[in-house]
Amino acid sequence: MAVGIGAIATLLAVFLLRCIAFSTNLFYYHRFSIAPVSPAGSPLGYWMVVVPVIGGLIVGLMARFGSDKIRGHGIPEAIEAILLNRAKVAPKIALLKPVSAAVAIGSGGPFGAEGPIIMTGGAAGSLIGQWMHVTDAERTTLLVAGAAAGMSAVFATPVAAILLAVELLLFEWRPRSLVPVAMASVTAALLRTYWLGSGPLFGMPVGIGTPHASFVVGALFLGAVVGLVAAVMSRMMYAIEDLFEHLHLHWMWWPAVGGIGIGIGGLFFPRGLGVGYDNIAELLHGNATIGLIVGILLAKSLMWAVSLGSGTSGGVLAPLLMIGGAVGALVGHLAHAPVETQAFWALIGMGAMLAGALGVPLTAILFSLEVTHCLPALLPLAVACIASYLVTALIMPRSILTEKLGRRGTHLSREYGVDPLELVLVREVMSPRDSEAPVPASTLTAFTYEDSTTRGAAEIMATEGLETLAVVDRATGLVCGELSLRNLIGVRARSIGRERERLRLFGYVPPEVGI
C-alpha cells in the first residue's frame, strides 16, 4: 500500500507542478502552456497588480464553497487531520488543495508547492486508508506516507522527507510507521526521475572544497542570526494574520485583499512573484546581486507574510529557503567572498532557516545536502542548523507550522522522550504480598509479571479499568506482590525529580506545585 501511495503522490506532485505552470502562463502571458515560466517576465506592466487579486478571489471562493481546509500552509492541516480527525481527510481536499494552490501560486503568490503537495499526498494516503477500512493508526501511517512521498517527489529528497515525517508528523518512531513511510518516499524519489528529472534540484559551484575551522565558527554565528530572522518572520506573519481577523469582511475576501499586497510588491520586485526556484538557484550559484538579495529580504518577506496571513493556499518551505539563503548570501557579499564561498554561505543560511522556522534541525541538515549534493558543507550545516534551532526554541514556544494549531487550542509538544514507565520494571516499585498462602496466577483474570515494565502493567490496568494489579513471579507462577496507581505515580515523581535537578543546574528553580 505504501509503494502504491508513493506512486500516486508522485503523479499528484507532477500534476500540481504542471497546474502551477499552466496557471502562470494563463494569468501572466494569456496563453495555454505547461512550460515552466516566471511571472517576472510578463508584459502586463501595471496590470500585474490586478492578477494576484483575481487569484486570491478565486481561492477565497473555492474555500468558501468547496472546503475551508484548503486555506493555509498544508502541513498544519495534515497535523490537524492526524491529531483531531483520526487521520481522515475529505475526498474533495485531494482535488481542491492542488488546484487552489496552483491558482494562488500561478497568479503570483510567493509560495512553494511543497506544503500543498504534502497535504495532497497525505489526503491520498488517508483516502486509500479509508477505502481499505484500516485502523486509525494504520491510516495515520498511510497519510504520513503520502505526505512524505509528495515532498520527496517535489524536491528529490527522500531521506529528508522521511525525517520530516518523523520530526513533525508521525509522533512516534516505530517500525510499523517508519518502514511504510520510507518505502513511499523512496518510491516517489525513484519515479520522479521519469517526469521531473533526477537530483540535485539546485546545483552548487564545483570549487567548494572541505571547509576549515573558521567556516564552522562562522556557521555558528550565522545560524544564530538566521534563527532570530526565523522568529521575526513567524511573528510577522501571524501578526498580519491577526490584522486580517479584525477586518470587517468575511474571510472569503481576505486572499483577494492579500493579493493587493502581492501585486504592489511584485510591481517593485517582480522576482518576488511565484515560487522563485530560479532565485534559490542563483543564490546557490554564488552570483546573486545585492539588489536580488535585498529584494528577497524586504519585498519577498513582506509579500509572503501578507499573502499567507490572508489565509490563501500555499507552502512555506520555498520562501523560507529563499529568505535564509539571502541572509547567508548577504554575509558573503559583506565579506567580499568569492563566488564559491558566497554560494556556501547561502546554503548554510538556507538550512538554518529551515531548522529554526520549522523546528526540524535533522531534516534541515539532510534536506540541504540532498537538494544540492554538497557533502563538504555537512559540518557547518550541522552547527548552523542546531544554533538556529536553539535560538528559536528559546524565544518561540511553537514553530511557524504548529503555531496555527496552538492558536486553535491544540497542544503540540516539540520535545519527545522515552516514557519513564518503559525504563522501570514492576519488581522495582511493587508492594510485596503480605499473605503467606500461595495464590496461583491461573485463578486471576488480569495480572502482570514482576519482570515486565511498568508501562505494560499500566496499559493492562487502563484496559481493564483496575486501580491495582496482581504481580506474578514468572518462575513459580505464584502471586508475589501488587502494583497500584500510587506505585506508578511514584515512578513519574522520580522522573520529575531528576528533571528538576537538571533545571537547577542552569539556575532555574521550578515551582514545587503545578506544571
Secondary structure, DSSP 8 states (H G I E B T S, - for coil): -HHHHHHHHHHHHHHHHHHHHHHHHHHHH-S---S---GGG-TTGGGGGHHHHHHHHHHHHHHHHT-GGGSB-SHHHHHHHHHHSTT---HHHHHHHHHHHHHHHHTT---BSHHHHHHHHHHHHHHHHHHHT--HHHHHHHHHHHHHHHHHHHHS-HHHHHHHIIIIIIS---HHHHHHHHHHHHHHHHHHHHHT--S-SS---TT-----HHHHHHHHHHHHHHHHHHHHHHHHHHHHHHHHHTSSS-GGGHHHHHHHHHHHHHHH-GGGSS--HHHHHHHHHT---HHHHHHIIIIIHHHHHHHHHTT-B-BSHHHHHHHHHHHHHHHHHHTT--HHHHHHHHHHHHHHHHHHHHS-HHHHHHHHHHHH--GGGHHHHHHHHHHHHHHHHHH-SS-TTTHHHHHTT----S-----GGGSSBHHHH-EE----S--BGGG-SSEEETTSBHHHHHHHHHHHT-SEEEEE-TTT-BEEEEEEHHHHHHHHHHHHHHHHHHHHHTT----SS--
